[in-house]
Amino acid sequence: MEFKQKHDFSLLTNEAESMVIEELGARLDDGEFKDVCKCDDCVLDMAAYSLNHLKPIYRVSLLGSMYAHSMGEGEYKAEVTRSVEEAIRKIASNPSHD
């Protein structure tokens, strides 16, 4: 049996991903970024760019989830916001399509 089949990796979650997706949705509806391309390719590129510039917050339990949610405030939240805004500007100025 393969290692991956012996363990339940579905419990492994990067909470930064949900924070980035939430922030991305809020920013793309914002007046400043309302005219930015919101096709699947651009939005996924923005999310990937942002996540690649953030420290991940992995969890595997409810206690880990509570810790991750506490990280979603303050300095880390500001980092997520900065990273998402940078990603939007970067991808909008150089989309992967015509």
C-alpha positions as a Markdown table, in Angstrom:
| # | Residue | x | y | z |
|---|---|---|---|---|
| 1 | Met | 0.0 | 0.0 | 0.0 |
| 2 | Glu | 1.3 | 3.4 | -0.9 |
| 3 | Phe | 2.2 | 5.9 | 1.8 |
| 4 | Lys | -0.4 | 8.4 | 0.5 |
| 5 | Gln | -3.1 | 5.7 | 0.8 |
| 6 | Lys | -2.2 | 4.9 | 4.4 |
| 7 | His | -2.8 | 8.4 | 5.7 |
| 8 | Asp | -5.7 | 10.8 | 5.4 |
| 9 | Phe | -4.1 | 13.9 | 3.9 |
| 10 | Ser | -7.5 | 15.5 | 3.3 |
| 11 | Leu | -7.2 | 16.8 | 6.9 |
| 12 | Leu | -4.1 | 18.8 | 5.9 |
| 13 | Thr | -5.4 | 22.4 | 5.1 |
| 14 | Asn | -3.6 | 25.6 | 4.3 |
| 15 | Glu | -5.7 | 28.3 | 6.0 |
| 16 | Ala | -3.8 | 31.0 | 4.1 |
| 17 | Glu | -5.6 | 29.7 | 0.9 |
| 18 | Ser | -9.0 | 30.5 | 2.3 |
| 19 | Met | -7.8 | 33.9 | 3.5 |
| 20 | Val | -6.4 | 34.8 | 0.1 |
| 21 | Ile | -9.5 | 33.7 | -1.7 |
| 22 | Glu | -11.7 | 35.7 | 0.6 |
| 23 | Glu | -9.5 | 38.8 | 0.3 |
| 24 | Leu | -9.2 | 38.4 | -3.5 |
| 25 | Gly | -13.0 | 38.3 | -3.8 |
| 26 | Ala | -13.4 | 41.4 | -1.7 |
| 27 | Arg | -10.7 | 43.3 | -3.6 |
| 28 | Leu | -11.9 | 42.4 | -7.0 |
| 29 | Asp | -15.4 | 43.7 | -6.1 |
| 30 | Asp | -13.7 | 46.9 | -4.8 |
| 31 | Gly | -13.9 | 50.1 | -6.9 |
| 32 | Glu | -10.1 | 50.2 | -7.4 |
| 33 | Phe | -10.0 | 46.8 | -9.1 |
| 34 | Lys | -13.5 | 46.5 | -10.5 |
| 35 | Asp | -12.3 | 46.7 | -14.1 |
| 36 | Val | -9.6 | 44.0 | -13.7 |
| 37 | Cys | -10.0 | 40.8 | -15.7 |
| 38 | Lys | -11.8 | 38.2 | -13.6 |
| 39 | Cys | -11.6 | 35.2 | -15.9 |
| 40 | Asp | -10.6 | 31.9 | -14.3 |
| 41 | Asp | -7.0 | 32.1 | -15.6 |
| 42 | Cys | -6.4 | 35.5 | -14.1 |
| 43 | Val | -8.1 | 34.9 | -10.8 |
| 44 | Leu | -6.2 | 31.6 | -10.3 |
| 45 | Asp | -2.9 | 33.3 | -11.3 |
| 46 | Met | -3.6 | 36.0 | -8.7 |
| 47 | Ala | -4.4 | 33.5 | -6.0 |
| 48 | Ala | -1.2 | 31.4 | -6.8 |
| 49 | Tyr | 1.0 | 34.5 | -7.0 |
| 50 | Ser | -0.3 | 35.7 | -3.6 |
| 51 | Leu | 0.0 | 32.3 | -1.9 |
| 52 | Asn | 3.6 | 32.0 | -3.2 |
| 53 | His | 4.5 | 35.2 | -1.4 |
| 54 | Leu | 2.9 | 34.3 | 2.0 |
| 55 | Lys | 3.9 | 32.1 | 4.8 |
| 56 | Pro | 1.5 | 29.1 | 4.8 |
| 57 | Ile | -0.6 | 28.3 | 7.8 |
| 58 | Tyr | -1.3 | 24.5 | 7.7 |
| 59 | Arg | -3.6 | 22.8 | 10.1 |
| 60 | Val | -4.9 | 19.3 | 10.7 |
| 61 | Ser | -7.3 | 19.7 | 13.6 |
| 62 | Leu | -10.0 | 21.9 | 15.1 |
| 63 | Leu | -7.4 | 23.4 | 17.5 |
| 64 | Gly | -5.2 | 24.2 | 14.6 |
| 65 | Ser | -8.2 | 25.8 | 12.9 |
| 66 | Met | -8.8 | 28.0 | 15.9 |
| 67 | Tyr | -5.1 | 29.0 | 15.9 |
| 68 | Ala | -5.2 | 29.8 | 12.1 |
| 69 | His | -8.3 | 32.0 | 12.6 |
| 70 | Ser | -6.4 | 34.0 | 15.2 |
| 71 | Met | -3.7 | 34.5 | 12.7 |
| 72 | Gly | -6.3 | 35.9 | 10.3 |
| 73 | Glu | -6.2 | 39.1 | 12.3 |
| 74 | Gly | -3.5 | 41.8 | 12.8 |
| 75 | Glu | -0.1 | 41.5 | 11.1 |
| 76 | Tyr | -0.8 | 38.4 | 9.0 |
| 77 | Lys | -4.1 | 39.8 | 7.7 |
| 78 | Ala | -2.2 | 42.9 | 6.6 |
| 79 | Glu | 0.4 | 40.6 | 4.8 |
| 80 | Val | -2.5 | 38.8 | 3.0 |
| 81 | Thr | -4.0 | 42.1 | 1.9 |
| 82 | Arg | -0.6 | 43.4 | 0.6 |
| 83 | Ser | 0.1 | 40.1 | -1.2 |
| 84 | Val | -3.4 | 40.0 | -2.8 |
| 85 | Glu | -3.2 | 43.7 | -4.0 |
| 86 | Glu | 0.3 | 43.1 | -5.4 |
| 87 | Ala | -0.9 | 39.9 | -7.2 |
| 88 | Ile | -3.9 | 41.8 | -8.7 |
| 89 | Arg | -1.7 | 44.6 | -10.0 |
| 90 | Lys | 1.0 | 42.1 | -11.3 |
| 91 | Ile | -1.5 | 39.8 | -13.1 |
| 92 | Ala | -3.6 | 42.7 | -14.4 |
| 93 | Ser | -0.6 | 44.4 | -16.0 |
| 94 | Asn | 0.6 | 41.1 | -17.6 |
| 95 | Pro | -2.3 | 38.6 | -18.0 |
| 96 | Ser | -1.6 | 35.2 | -19.4 |
| 97 | His | -4.0 | 35.8 | -22.3 |
| 98 | Asp | -4.7 | 38.4 | -25.0 |
